[in-house]
Amino acid sequence: MPGDRRRGEQTTVILGIGRSQSFTVRAIYNDETTADVTASSTWTSSDSAIATISGQGVATGISKGTTTITVLYGGVSATTT
């Protein structure tokens, strides 16, 4: 379980059509250890006609526009547009 230092942050990414961007999620536990939980997280795109996001956190630009990618792990979410 993630520890006390849970937080979500928002970032902005410019992604060209046909280009991909990988995202990583790290959990910080109470004992200060960390773990890559990217594949254990839930990923969504608010508009998959603009960009898709895989279960491994790889976003791919599909067409022009703006969409929001959201990741959820352990009750904490973060977004990027």
VOGU-3710 file (C-alpha; in Angstrom, 3 decimals, decimal comma):
1> mpgdrrrgeq> 0,000/0,000/0,000  1,264/3,501/-0,721  2,291/5,442/2,354  1,563/8,910/3,699  3,192/10,743/0,819  0,473/10,220/-1,750  0,035/13,006/-4,236  -1,077/13,548/-7,779  0,452/16,100/-10,069  -0,654/17,633/-13,344
11> ttvilgigrs> 1,620/18,120/-16,321  1,227/19,255/-19,921  2,656/17,277/-22,840  2,710/18,159/-26,546  2,468/14,960/-28,557  2,548/14,845/-32,356  0,276/12,640/-34,449  1,731/9,130/-34,570  4,230/9,937/-31,798  4,327/8,189/-28,429
21> qsftvraiyn> 5,203/9,245/-24,886  5,793/6,876/-21,963  4,653/7,755/-18,457  5,772/6,169/-15,189  4,004/5,941/-11,835  6,061/5,404/-8,667  4,582/4,600/-5,258  6,366/5,848/-2,141  5,785/3,632/0,900  5,882/4,499/4,617
31> dettadvtas> 9,379/3,020/4,948  10,566/5,374/2,142  10,988/2,554/-0,382  9,555/3,112/-3,854  8,092/0,861/-6,511  7,201/1,264/-10,163  3,426/0,714/-10,268  2,891/1,868/-13,853  1,408/-1,425/-15,071  -0,733/-1,766/-11,900
41> stwtssdsai> -2,321/1,648/-12,435  -5,528/2,458/-14,309  -5,001/4,706/-17,348  -7,682/6,603/-19,292  -7,877/9,148/-22,102  -10,781/11,612/-22,096  -10,846/11,472/-25,917  -9,272/8,416/-27,550  -9,849/9,980/-30,989  -7,116/12,503/-29,995
51> atisgqgvat> -4,734/10,246/-28,055  -4,799/6,715/-26,703  -3,112/5,396/-23,569  -2,065/1,790/-23,013  -2,200/-0,144/-19,753  1,573/0,284/-19,602  1,318/4,092/-19,672  2,244/4,735/-23,305  0,259/7,574/-24,898  0,012/7,828/-28,691
61> giskgtttit> -1,167/10,886/-30,604  -3,994/10,040/-33,022  -5,234/13,414/-34,288  -5,067/17,143/-33,603  -6,734/18,390/-30,441  -6,558/18,322/-26,676  -7,301/15,401/-24,389  -6,636/14,572/-20,764  -4,753/11,436/-19,733  -5,566/10,316/-16,197
71> vlyggvsatt> -3,774/7,698/-14,109  -5,176/6,232/-10,905  -3,303/4,148/-8,321  -4,168/3,515/-4,700  -6,897/6,146/-4,678  -4,573/8,902/-5,964  -4,873/10,341/-9,465  -2,719/12,520/-11,682  -3,502/14,075/-15,061  -1,747/15,392/-18,119
81> t> -3,279/17,339/-21,016
//
